[in-house]
Amino acid sequence: MAFLELLDQVGGTGRFQILQLMALVVPIVLLTMQNMAENFSADNGTSQAGVTGALSPQALLAVSVPRGPNQQPHQCLRFRQPQWQLLDPNATATSWSEAATEPCVDGWVYDRSSFTSTTVTKWDLVCDSQFLKPVSQSIYLAGVLVGAAVCGHVSDRFGRKRVLTWNYLQTAVSGTVAAFAPTFPLYCLFRFLVAFAVAGIMMNSGSLLMEWTSARARPLVMTLNSVGFSFGQMLMAALAYGVRDWSLLQLAISVPFILSFVYSWWLPESARWLLITGKLDWGLQELQRVAAINGKRAAGDALTMEVVLSALQEEVSRGQDPVSLGTLFCTPGLRLRTWVSLMIWFAFAFTFYGLALNLQALGSNIFLLQLLLGAVDLPAKMGTLLLLSRLGRRPLQAGSLVLSGLCVLANTLVPHEMGALRSALAVLGLGALGASFTCVSIFLSELFPTVLRMTAVGLGQMAARGGAILGPLVLLLGVYAPSLPLLVHGTVPLLSGLAALLLPETQNLPLPDTIHDIQNQALKKARHSPPRCVVLKATQL
């Protein structure tokens, strides 16, 4: 843990940290728009059977397209022959109910009042092909899951910056190609590659911020990083409102990553990771470079290899010990942390998607809805920053999850007629989840050593994607009981919040670098525990 002394010497809160934060948060805003793109690019509006002729549109629909279950023109069928008798105002349903119909072999006419072009209108993802619309979103989520598994391990082995730079390029190229994809399968393939890279950007951005910032400034930096997600949601609403073509929208949220790829070459690699993995010369160069940016060139010049070795001799020797994914589940000091962390990540994503789907029922204006999702997040995350220094990580993590669960469970007792109260509880639960996300980004990264931090974060992201996939599926339980989905969505975060109380507090503690540091923390906690009375048996007296 002696790296903190080196970081303080070159500056743990200075000009470099500000520039680094700005450079890393901008892509976070952009990748949030990638995550939300399907809400707009796959909007299907209303489709009707394609018809042509010289009559008025209303008359053409009447004689060419049968009525659907909602008494509106059917979206998937048309008459084989025009039913001219239906132009008679006295015509009844029996006049056409037995008429021969066929699928819309000549295509569909779409409502383009909201979007001029979407993936649905480009590839006719309606009727028999309507199942393909959610498939693209599922493939995207699968890409994030796979990317989290791969990028986490690769970052611990080859470095944070290298993986991050590649992820920027992959997002820019794959997102741009997706905008020009000639077929739907190719579109899904490149969206998968975008999602794969997005997972790496999220994890490595947070890791670089954590490992280059002092313990006191860490909550502020990570809160501002999570605020980037909120701004991304609001900016997505504004961008989609102005750009109504799906391919142009995809280009607008992909091309800027080229700029991030270019300036990412300026970003330094994590000196903490470099030194712990034995790359001492490179680590020393990065420390001296940061010292110069922070206006501490003299302090940087004073750093020599002998100083670094004397400060980190034990950490360097232990940091090169072989570690793997199994270490997280087999090491006594890490096993509980790993399982509880997975529960927390899963519960957050599982409940967030459940609440988001409930919020969609509040109105049909998807632009306003998207803006609401981001606006609710902002005050919750800024409030979390104030509470982190007062309450600590563990109580806030547990409390935010428990509160979100209670809000969902409370909605099972509120009648549907009280829509305002149900909406207020849903928004409060979403705000609690915003606080939970900020806390989990800080808390769980502080629980794991540098040599395994990205692997642990990658596992957490995988659990979160699993929750995101399963969360919407729980709504199918409403067939058996209308309140059952709410009971499940509320119980999961409640139990995970209680499990978070089993984790150790990390407030004001230095980041652990090796597994030995984790074990030392446990020993210090045991030494500072209050003494217990020892009761001896009579035979021992």
N, C-alpha and C positions, 0 to 999 in steps of 0.2 A: 504493500500500500504506500510505499515511499514515493510512488509516482506523483502523489499530491504535492510533495515538496518541490519536485521539478516543475510541475505545472504552475505552482505559485510563483516560482522564480521567473518564468517566462511570461506569466500573466494568464490567469484562469478566467478573468472577466475584463476584456479590453476591446480594442478596435477589431482585432481579428475575430473574436467571438461574434461581434455585431455583423461583420461582413459575412461570416460563415452562415449565420442564422438567415440573413437575407437571401443568400445564394441557395440555401436548401429549402426554405419555405415556399419560394415561388414554384418549384416543381410540385410541391405538395398540393398547392392550389390547383394546378393543372391536372394532376392525377385524380383528384377528387372529381373533376369534371369528366374524366374518362370513366370513373365508376358510375356516374349518374347519366351517362350519355344514352343508355338504352331507354330511359324514361321518356326521351324526346325523339330519338332517331327511330324508335320502333313503335311510335304512336300510330294506331291504325285508323283513327277517326271512324268514319262510317263508310262501308262499302255497299254497293248495290250492283245488281246484274247489269252488264253493259247492254244498252239498247240504242237503236238509231232510228231516225225517221223524221217526217216533216211535221208531226203533231207537236203540241206543247209538251214540255217535260212531264207534267202531271198526267196528261192523257197517255203518253207513251208508257209511263210506269204502270198505269191502270190496266192497259191491254197486254202488256208484255211480262210483268213481274207479279207473282202472287203475293198475298199478304203473309207476313210471318206471324209468330205467336204473339207479338206485341202490336199487331195490326198495322205495322209499318211494312214497306216493301221488303220482301225476303232478300237476304244478303247472298244466298247461295243457290237459288233456283230461279228459273224463268219458264214461261209457257213455251211449249213446242210451236204452237201457232197463236197468233194474236187473238185475244178474246174481245172482239169488237162489242159484244153485247154488254160488256162492263162499262161502256161509255154511257149506257142508260142510267140515269140517276136512281131509277127504281130497282136496279140490279141487286140481287142478294148474294150471300155467300155461296148458296147452292149453285149459282150461275158459273162459278169457277172452281169449286172445291174438287170436282172430279175431273177437271181438265188435265191433260197430260203435261208434265213438267220435265225439265232436264237441267243438268248442271250448267253453270255459266261458262260455256265453252269459248265465248268470244271475249272473256275478260270482265273487269269490273270498273265501275265509276266510283271514285272516292271523293269524300268530303275533304277538300283541300283548304278549308277556311283557317285551320290552325297551322298546318305544315304543307308546303308545296310538294315535298317529296320525303318519304321515309323508307326504311328497309321493307316495311310491309307493302307499300305501294309499288316498290321497285320489283320485288320478287313475288307479289301476290300471296302474302302469308295470311290468307283467310280461308274460311270454309275447311276443306279437307287438309289444307296446309297450315292451319292456324296454330297447330301444336309446335311448329318450328319457331314461332316468335319467342316463347320462353326458353327454347333450347339454346338460343344464342346467349341469353343471360346466364344460363347454367354453365355453358362452356366457358364464359368469362370468369365466373366464380371458380370453376375448376382450374383455370389458368393461374389465378391468385394462389390457390391452395398448392399447386405444384411448384410455383415460383417461390413460395415461402419455404417449402421443404428444401429446395435446391439452393436457393440464394443464401439462406441462413448458414448452411454448412460450408458452402464455397467461400463466403465472406470470412468465416473464422479461419479458413485455410490460406486464402490468397489475399485477403485484405478488404477493407470496407470501400476504399476509393475506387479500386479497379472494377469491382462489381457494380458500384453505383454509376460510374462513367459508361460502362457497357449498357446498363439498364436504360440510361437516358437515350442512347443511340437506338436501342432496340424499340423503345416506345415511339420515338419519332418516325423511324422507318416503317414499323409494322402498322402504326396508326394511319400513316399517310397512304400506304398500300391498301389498307382496308377501305379507305374512302373511294378507291377506284376498282374495288373487287368486282369482277364480272359475274360471279356466281355466289350464291348464298353460302355454300360450304367453304369457299375461299375466304369470304368475309368472316366467318366464324373462326377459321384457322388463324387469321391475323389478329383478330380480337383476343384470341387465346394467348398469342405471343405478347400482345400489349399487357394483358393481365399478369402474365408471368413476370414481366419487367416491372410492373407497378408494385408488385409485392417486394421486390428487391429495393426499389426506391424508398418505400415506406420504412423498411427495416434499417437500411444503412444510413438514411438521413438521421433517424433518431439516435442510432448508435454513435455516429460521428459527433453529434451535438452533445450527447452524454459524456463522451470520453475526452472532449476538449474543454469542458466547462467545469468550474469549481463547484463544490458541493452546495455552497450557499446560493449560487445563481442557477443551479440546475432546474429547480421548479419553474422559475420564470421562463427559461429558454424552452423547456419542453411544453409549457402551456402555450407559448406563442407558436410553437410548432403545430400543436393540435388545433389552434385557432385557424391555421391555414386550411384545415378541412372545412371549417364553418364558412370561411370566405369563399372557398371553392364551390360550395353548394349554392350560395347566393349569387356568385358570378355566373354559375351555370344557368340559373334562371334568367338572368339578364341576357346572356349570350344566345340562349335558345330562343328567347323572345325576339331577338333581332335577326337571327339566322334560322330560317325556317326550312332549309334544305339539309337533309341528313348528311350528305357527302361533304358539303361545305362546313357543316358543324364539326364533323369528324376531323377535317383538315385544321380547323381553327384550334382544336384542343390537342393536336398532335405536332404540328410544325414547330411551335415554340420550344419543344424539347430539344430541338437542334441547338438552340442557344444555350440551354442548360448543359448539353454535351460539350460545347466549346469551352465554356468557362469552368467546367468541372475539372479540367486539367490544372487549373490554378489551385484547386482545393488540396490541402495537404492530407496525407494518409494519417490515420490515428497513430500518434506516437506511442500511446499506451499499448496498442496491439503490437506495434513494431518491436518495442523493447521487450515485452513479455514473450514474444515468439523468437527472440534472439537476433533480430535484425537491428543491431545496435547502431551501426553507422548511419543507416537511413533514419532511424528514430532520432538520433542526435541532430541530424540535418533539419528535420522537421521542427524540432524544439527551437533551434536557433532561428529558423525562419519565422516562426510565430513570435518569438521574442522581438525580432526586428519590426514586425508589423505592429506590435503592441507598444513600440517605443522603448523597449528594454534591450537594446542591442548589446550594451555592456554586460548585462546579466547573461545574455545568450552566448557571448564570446567566452564568458567565464566557465561555461559548461564544457567539460572535456570528457573523453571516454572514461578516464579514471573516476571522475565525479559520478557519472552515470552508473558505472559498475559498483562503486561503493554504496550508492543509494539503493540499487536494485539487484544486488548480488543474489539474494535469496529468491526474489520473485523470478528473475531470469532463469535460474536453475530449475525452479519448480514449474515455471510456465512452459518449459520444453518437454515436460512429462507427457506421454501419450494420453490423449483424451478422445472420446468419441461420443456419439449420441447415447450409447448405453450408460455412459458415466452419469448422465442426468438422472437415470432411473435406478442405478445401482449404488451410488454414493449416499451414505446415510444423511449427510447434511443437505443434500440436494433433492432427494427423492420426494419429500413432502412438498417442497417449494415447487417442483416441476408439476406434480399432479394438481395442486391447488391453482397454479398459474393457468394450466389448461382449462380448468373449470371456469375461471374468471373470464378468460378470453372467449370461451364458448358461450357463456351466459350473456356477455355483452352483445355479441353479434346476433345471437338467437333472439334476444328480447328486442333489440333495436329494429330488426326487420319485422318482427311482429307488430310493434307500435307503428312503424312506418306504414305498414299495410292498413292499419286501422285509421291512421290519419288521412289516407287517401279517400276515405268515405266522407270526409268533412266537406268536400267540394270538388267540382270538376275542373277548376282552373289549375292546371298542373304547374304553371309558372309561379303562381302565388303560393302553391303548396311547397314547391322547392325552396322558395325564398323563406317561407316559414320554418322549414327544417333547419336552415342555416342560422336564422335569426334567434331561434330558441337556444341553439347551441352556444352562442357567444356569451351571454351573461352567465350561463352555467359554468363555462370553462374559466372565465375570469374570476368568478366566485371561488372556484376550486383553488386557484392560485393563492388566495388569501387564507383559505382554510388549511392548506397543506402545511404552512409554517406554524399554525396554531394547534391543529388537531393531530398532525402526523399522517403518515401514509396509510397505515393499516386501518385506523378507525374510519378514515374518509373513504377508503376503498370498500370496506364492508358496508358503511352507511349508505353510500350512493347506490349500491346494488340492492340492498334491502329496500330502500325507498322506492326504487323503480319497480321492484316486485310487488310491493304493497299497493302502489298506484294501479297496476294492472289487475291485481286481485280485487281491489275496491270496485273496479268497473263491473265485476260480476254481480255486485249488489245494487248497482244503479240502474233504474229502468231506462229503456231505450228512449222513452219520451223526454227524459232529462238530458237532451243532447249537449247542452252547454256544459253541464257538470262532467259528462263523460269526456268531452273534448278537453276540458281543463285538466282532468286527471291524466289523460294521454299525454298532453303537453308537459305536465309536471314530470311524468315518468321519463319522457324523452330528455328533459333537462337533466334529470338525475343520471341518465346514461351518458350524457355529454360530460358530466363531472367524472363519471366512472372511467371514461376513455382517457381523459387527461391523467387521472391518477394511475391507471394501469400502465400507461406509457412510461411513467417515471418509476413507479414502485417495482414493477416486475423486472425492469432493466437493472435496478439496483440490487436485486436478489441474487444475480448470477455473476460468476467471475468472467473476466475479460476473455479468457481462453474458450469459454463456452457461451458467451452472451448472445451472439448472433444465432447460434444453433437453438438456444432456448427461445429467443424471439421468433425464430422461424416456426418452431413447434406451436407457439402461441397463435401465430397468424394462421396456421393450418387449422387449429381448433376453432378460430373465429370464422374461417370460411365454411367449416362444417356446420357451425351454428347458423350462418347466413343461408346455407342451402336447406337445412332442416326447419328453420323458423317458419317460412311460408307454408311448408307442408303440414304443419300442425293445424292450420285452418281447416284441413279436411276432416278433423275430428268433430267439427261442428255438426256433421250429419247425425252423430249419436246424441250430442247435447250441445245446445248453442253456447253455453258458458264454458265448455271443456277447453277450447283453445286458449281462452283467457286464463283459466286455472293453470294450464301447463306453462304459458308464457310468464306467469307471475311467480310460479313456484321455483323455476330454475334459477332466476337471479336471487331469489330469497335464500335458497340453500347455498348458493355460491358465495353470497355475501357473508353468511355465517361461517363458511369454510375459510374465508379470508382472514378471520380472526386467529387462525392457527399459524399464520405467517409471522415472522419476526419484524419488528419495526426497523426501518432503515433511515429514518430522519437524522440528518447531520452526520451520517457515517460515510467514510470514504468508499468509493467503488472497490469491490473486491477484484483482485486480478487473477488469483489462483484458487484452486480448491482448498489449499491450506489456509488461505485467508478466511474462507467460509467457516472452516473448523475453528479457527482462532476466535471468530466472532461468537460462536456458540460457547467456547470456553470462557470468554470474558463475561458473557451473559450469566453463565452458571456461577462464576465467582461473585458477581454482584447481586445474586439472588439472596433474599433474606434467609437467615439460618433457620434450620428446622430442629425441633426437639427429637432426640434419639431415645427411644424406649428400649431398654435392655430387658431381656428375659431374666427370670430369677436365677437361672443356672449360670448366667454370665456375671452376676453380681458377686 
